[in-house]
Amino acid sequence: MLRIIGYILLALVALAASYVFWLSGSSHVPVNVLAPAPYASPGGPVIVFGGTRATGLEIVRMLRERGEDVTVAVRPSSDTAALKALGVKTVLANVLDAQEVNAALASAPFKAVISTIGTSRGDQANRPDFVGNRNIIDAAKAVGAMRFVFITVIGAGDSAETAPLPARRALAEVIRLKTQAEDHLKASGLDYTILRPGGLSDGGATGTAFLAEDPQAFSYISRKDLATLALDALGDPATIGKVYAAYDPSRKTLWKMFND
Protein backbone atom coordinates (compact mmCIF):
# COMPACT_ATOMS: atom_id res chain seq x y z
CA MET A 1 0.00 0.00 0.00
CA LEU A 2 2.80 2.42 0.92
CA ARG A 3 4.48 1.66 -2.39
CA ILE A 4 1.29 2.47 -4.29
CA ILE A 5 0.89 5.74 -2.39
CA GLY A 6 4.50 6.56 -3.22
CA TYR A 7 3.90 5.93 -6.92
CA ILE A 8 0.83 8.13 -6.82
CA LEU A 9 2.77 10.93 -5.13
CA LEU A 10 5.56 10.64 -7.69
CA ALA A 11 3.01 10.77 -10.50
CA LEU A 12 1.43 13.88 -8.98
CA VAL A 13 4.82 15.55 -8.65
CA ALA A 14 5.64 14.73 -12.27
CA LEU A 15 2.25 16.04 -13.38
CA ALA A 16 2.75 19.26 -11.43
CA ALA A 17 6.23 19.74 -12.90
CA SER A 18 4.91 19.18 -16.41
CA TYR A 19 2.07 21.59 -15.76
CA VAL A 20 4.48 24.31 -14.62
CA PHE A 21 6.58 23.81 -17.74
CA TRP A 22 3.81 23.58 -20.32
CA LEU A 23 1.82 26.44 -18.83
CA SER A 24 3.75 28.66 -21.19
CA GLY A 25 3.35 27.96 -24.87
CA SER A 26 7.09 27.29 -24.84
CA SER A 27 6.74 24.60 -27.52
CA HIS A 28 5.74 27.23 -30.09
CA VAL A 29 8.48 29.20 -31.82
CA PRO A 30 7.23 32.72 -32.66
CA VAL A 31 7.04 33.75 -36.30
CA ASN A 32 6.83 37.20 -37.92
CA VAL A 33 9.26 38.68 -35.41
CA LEU A 34 9.58 42.46 -35.61
CA ALA A 35 13.06 43.60 -36.59
CA PRO A 36 14.49 45.85 -33.85
CA ALA A 37 14.65 49.56 -34.63
CA PRO A 38 16.29 52.40 -32.70
CA TYR A 39 14.09 54.51 -30.48
CA ALA A 40 12.36 57.35 -32.32
CA SER A 41 10.57 60.19 -30.55
CA PRO A 42 6.88 60.72 -31.29
CA GLY A 43 7.80 64.36 -31.86
CA GLY A 44 5.63 65.96 -29.21
CA PRO A 45 3.85 65.51 -25.88
CA VAL A 46 2.71 62.04 -24.83
CA ILE A 47 -0.22 61.28 -22.53
CA VAL A 48 -0.30 58.01 -20.60
CA PHE A 49 -3.38 56.41 -19.06
CA GLY A 50 -2.57 53.92 -16.34
CA GLY A 51 0.77 55.58 -15.68
CA THR A 52 0.76 55.73 -11.88
CA ARG A 53 1.89 52.15 -11.27
CA ALA A 54 3.15 48.87 -12.69
CA THR A 55 3.81 48.76 -16.45
CA GLY A 56 2.43 52.25 -17.02
CA LEU A 57 4.84 53.77 -14.52
CA GLU A 58 7.76 51.95 -16.15
CA ILE A 59 6.71 53.42 -19.49
CA VAL A 60 6.50 56.91 -18.00
CA ARG A 61 9.92 56.53 -16.38
CA MET A 62 11.51 55.45 -19.66
CA LEU A 63 9.84 58.24 -21.61
CA ARG A 64 11.30 60.77 -19.18
CA GLU A 65 14.73 59.15 -19.47
CA ARG A 66 14.47 59.80 -23.22
CA GLY A 67 13.60 63.43 -22.60
CA GLU A 68 9.96 63.23 -23.64
CA ASP A 69 7.24 65.63 -22.47
CA VAL A 70 4.90 63.32 -20.54
CA THR A 71 1.50 63.85 -18.94
CA VAL A 72 -0.26 61.15 -16.95
CA ALA A 73 -4.04 61.08 -16.51
CA VAL A 74 -4.83 60.40 -12.85
CA ARG A 75 -7.79 60.17 -10.51
CA PRO A 76 -8.06 62.42 -7.43
CA SER A 77 -7.25 59.39 -5.26
CA SER A 78 -4.15 58.38 -7.24
CA ASP A 79 -0.74 58.27 -5.59
CA THR A 80 1.31 60.68 -7.70
CA ALA A 81 4.48 60.77 -5.60
CA ALA A 82 6.50 58.77 -8.13
CA LEU A 83 5.28 60.97 -10.97
CA LYS A 84 6.25 64.15 -9.14
CA ALA A 85 9.70 62.74 -8.52
CA LEU A 86 10.06 62.18 -12.27
CA GLY A 87 8.89 65.70 -13.12
CA VAL A 88 5.81 64.40 -14.88
CA LYS A 89 2.73 66.54 -15.40
CA THR A 90 -0.67 65.18 -14.42
CA VAL A 91 -4.24 65.86 -15.47
CA LEU A 92 -7.34 64.69 -13.62
CA ALA A 93 -9.53 62.24 -15.49
CA ASN A 94 -11.66 59.28 -14.49
CA VAL A 95 -11.53 57.13 -17.62
CA LEU A 96 -15.13 56.03 -17.06
CA ASP A 97 -16.21 59.67 -17.54
CA ALA A 98 -16.07 60.54 -21.24
CA GLN A 99 -16.19 64.30 -20.62
CA GLU A 100 -13.22 64.18 -18.26
CA VAL A 101 -11.25 62.09 -20.74
CA ASN A 102 -12.09 64.51 -23.55
CA ALA A 103 -10.89 67.41 -21.40
CA ALA A 104 -7.65 65.57 -20.58
CA LEU A 105 -6.87 64.91 -24.23
CA ALA A 106 -7.70 68.50 -25.15
CA SER A 107 -5.39 69.92 -22.45
CA ALA A 108 -2.27 69.82 -24.66
CA PRO A 109 -1.34 69.09 -28.29
CA PHE A 110 -0.59 65.42 -27.66
CA LYS A 111 1.17 63.52 -30.42
CA ALA A 112 0.73 60.10 -28.89
CA VAL A 113 -1.48 58.24 -26.42
CA ILE A 114 -0.48 55.16 -24.44
CA SER A 115 -3.02 53.16 -22.48
CA THR A 116 -2.24 50.38 -20.02
CA ILE A 117 -5.48 50.63 -18.06
CA GLY A 118 -7.26 47.49 -17.00
CA THR A 119 -8.35 45.43 -14.02
CA SER A 120 -7.38 42.24 -12.30
CA ARG A 121 -9.71 39.32 -11.71
CA GLY A 122 -10.54 40.51 -8.21
CA ASP A 123 -11.56 44.03 -9.25
CA GLN A 124 -15.19 43.49 -10.21
CA ALA A 125 -16.85 46.91 -10.08
CA ASN A 126 -16.66 49.51 -12.84
CA ARG A 127 -14.15 47.72 -15.03
CA PRO A 128 -12.44 50.22 -17.38
CA ASP A 129 -11.08 47.55 -19.74
CA PHE A 130 -13.60 48.39 -22.47
CA VAL A 131 -15.53 51.50 -21.45
CA GLY A 132 -12.48 53.39 -20.19
CA ASN A 133 -10.37 52.52 -23.20
CA ARG A 134 -13.25 53.30 -25.54
CA ASN A 135 -13.48 56.78 -23.99
CA ILE A 136 -9.74 57.30 -24.45
CA ILE A 137 -9.81 56.09 -28.06
CA ASP A 138 -12.78 58.31 -28.96
CA ALA A 139 -11.21 61.36 -27.29
CA ALA A 140 -7.86 60.77 -29.01
CA LYS A 141 -9.63 60.65 -32.37
CA ALA A 142 -11.64 63.80 -31.58
CA VAL A 143 -8.53 65.88 -30.82
CA GLY A 144 -6.38 64.42 -33.60
CA ALA A 145 -3.90 62.54 -31.38
CA MET A 146 -3.47 59.86 -34.00
CA ARG A 147 -0.69 57.65 -32.56
CA PHE A 148 -2.06 55.14 -30.05
CA VAL A 149 -0.18 52.34 -28.29
CA PHE A 150 -2.43 49.96 -26.38
CA ILE A 151 -1.33 47.28 -23.91
CA THR A 152 -3.87 44.46 -23.62
CA VAL A 153 -3.30 40.76 -22.88
CA ILE A 154 -2.61 37.46 -24.61
CA GLY A 155 -5.99 35.78 -24.84
CA ALA A 156 -7.67 38.77 -26.46
CA GLY A 157 -8.89 38.61 -30.04
CA ASP A 158 -7.29 35.96 -32.24
CA SER A 159 -5.01 34.83 -29.40
CA ALA A 160 -7.99 33.40 -27.46
CA GLU A 161 -6.63 29.84 -27.49
CA THR A 162 -3.06 30.87 -26.73
CA ALA A 163 -3.41 31.90 -23.09
CA PRO A 164 -3.07 29.00 -20.61
CA LEU A 165 -6.42 27.42 -19.78
CA PRO A 166 -6.40 28.50 -16.09
CA ALA A 167 -5.77 32.10 -17.15
CA ARG A 168 -8.50 31.97 -19.78
CA ARG A 169 -11.00 30.84 -17.17
CA ALA A 170 -9.89 33.19 -14.40
CA LEU A 171 -9.68 36.25 -16.67
CA ALA A 172 -12.53 35.44 -19.05
CA GLU A 173 -14.40 38.69 -18.37
CA VAL A 174 -11.27 40.83 -18.61
CA ILE A 175 -10.22 39.14 -21.85
CA ARG A 176 -13.68 39.67 -23.35
CA LEU A 177 -13.63 43.38 -22.50
CA LYS A 178 -10.09 43.86 -23.77
CA THR A 179 -11.08 42.19 -27.02
CA GLN A 180 -13.92 44.70 -27.39
CA ALA A 181 -11.48 47.53 -26.74
CA GLU A 182 -9.05 46.17 -29.33
CA ASP A 183 -11.83 45.95 -31.90
CA HIS A 184 -12.93 49.51 -31.16
CA LEU A 185 -9.37 50.76 -31.62
CA LYS A 186 -8.94 48.88 -34.89
CA ALA A 187 -12.11 50.52 -36.25
CA SER A 188 -11.16 54.01 -35.03
CA GLY A 189 -8.89 55.10 -37.86
CA LEU A 190 -6.08 55.88 -35.38
CA ASP A 191 -2.48 54.83 -36.02
CA TYR A 192 -2.61 52.07 -33.46
CA THR A 193 -0.23 49.40 -32.21
CA ILE A 194 -1.55 46.72 -29.86
CA LEU A 195 0.82 44.81 -27.58
CA ARG A 196 -0.31 41.63 -25.85
CA PRO A 197 1.87 40.44 -22.96
CA GLY A 198 1.45 37.11 -21.21
CA GLY A 199 2.06 36.79 -17.49
CA LEU A 200 3.75 39.89 -16.10
CA SER A 201 6.64 39.93 -13.66
CA ASP A 202 8.01 42.72 -11.47
CA GLY A 203 11.48 41.24 -11.86
CA GLY A 204 14.42 42.76 -13.66
CA ALA A 205 14.71 43.30 -17.39
CA THR A 206 16.37 40.55 -19.43
CA GLY A 207 16.85 42.56 -22.62
CA THR A 208 15.91 39.51 -24.68
CA ALA A 209 12.22 40.28 -25.26
CA PHE A 210 10.83 41.07 -28.70
CA LEU A 211 7.54 41.62 -30.53
CA ALA A 212 6.06 38.99 -32.81
CA GLU A 213 3.03 39.33 -35.06
CA ASP A 214 1.98 35.85 -34.05
CA PRO A 215 -1.25 35.14 -32.12
CA GLN A 216 0.11 31.76 -31.00
CA ALA A 217 3.18 33.19 -29.23
CA PHE A 218 3.09 33.15 -25.45
CA SER A 219 5.66 33.75 -22.74
CA TYR A 220 6.02 35.55 -19.47
CA ILE A 221 7.69 38.95 -19.48
CA SER A 222 8.89 41.58 -17.03
CA ARG A 223 7.14 44.93 -16.92
CA LYS A 224 10.47 46.63 -17.61
CA ASP A 225 10.97 44.67 -20.82
CA LEU A 226 7.35 45.29 -21.84
CA ALA A 227 7.81 49.03 -21.28
CA THR A 228 10.90 48.99 -23.50
CA LEU A 229 8.99 47.20 -26.26
CA ALA A 230 6.14 49.72 -25.99
CA LEU A 231 8.54 52.64 -26.42
CA ASP A 232 10.34 50.98 -29.32
CA ALA A 233 6.98 50.48 -31.05
CA LEU A 234 5.84 54.04 -30.34
CA GLY A 235 8.11 55.71 -32.87
CA ASP A 236 8.36 52.83 -35.35
CA PRO A 237 5.99 53.33 -38.32
CA ALA A 238 6.34 49.64 -39.20
CA THR A 239 4.22 48.80 -36.13
CA ILE A 240 1.22 50.92 -37.12
CA GLY A 241 -1.92 48.85 -37.62
CA LYS A 242 -0.27 45.78 -36.09
CA VAL A 243 -1.04 43.48 -33.15
CA TYR A 244 1.95 41.87 -31.45
CA ALA A 245 2.64 39.32 -28.77
CA ALA A 246 5.27 40.61 -26.34
CA TYR A 247 7.55 37.60 -26.07
CA ASP A 248 10.63 36.83 -24.00
CA PRO A 249 12.41 33.59 -24.94
CA SER A 250 14.20 33.60 -21.59
CA ARG A 251 10.88 33.57 -19.70
CA LYS A 252 8.97 30.87 -21.53
CA THR A 253 7.89 28.96 -18.45
CA LEU A 254 5.98 29.76 -15.32
CA TRP A 255 9.00 28.56 -13.36
CA LYS A 256 10.92 31.64 -14.53
CA MET A 257 8.33 33.81 -12.82
CA PHE A 258 9.01 32.03 -9.54
CA ASN A 259 12.70 32.86 -9.93
CA ASP A 260 12.17 36.64 -10.25
Secondary structure, DSSP 8 states (H G I E B T S, - for coil): -HHHHHHHHHHHHHHHHHHHHHTT-TTS---SB---------SS-EEEESTTSHHHHHHHHHHHHTT--EEEEE-TT---HHHHHHT-EEEE--TT-HHHHHHHHTTS--SEEEE-----TT--TT--TTHHHHHHHHHHHHHT--EEEEE--TTSGGGTTTS-HHHHHHTHHHHHHHHHHHHHHHTTTSEEEEEEE-SEE-S---S--EEE--TT----EEHHHHHHHHHHHHT-GGGTTEEEEEE-GGG-SHHHHHT-
